[in-house]
Amino acid sequence: MWRFLYVADSEAQAEDDVFEATLHYRQHMHHVREAYNPPDFRVNAAAINPWMDSAVSHPDGVRFVLETGALYGTPKRVAEQIAALRDLGLGHVMCQASWGGLTHAKAMASLRRFGEHVAPAFGDSSA
């Protein structure tokens, strides 16, 4: 399973940072699709979700992808999100730690927090 990943010191900071980064990402993606897709290009309606649908507002599209495609918050919250996936039987998660307008410094700080405070809770269970 693939997810955006962002670990912050506070829930408020996480909310602000991921919303801003994801909004930037969505605006760019929709602009590029509109500008460069051929006029006859159509996506199967069954494959369209609120993230992809240009008729959905940017804020609503961002909220959809954050609810369904992101692990973010404080280290405690991210660990809880990962534990919930594990408890459903998921063994691996591939995370994208940088996207949209998220600065390199914020992505690196998030990865440090993940490595220091989240990953240790999911150490090798075969030992």
Order of alpha helices (4+ residues) and beta strands (2+ residues): beta-alpha-alpha-beta-alpha-beta-alpha
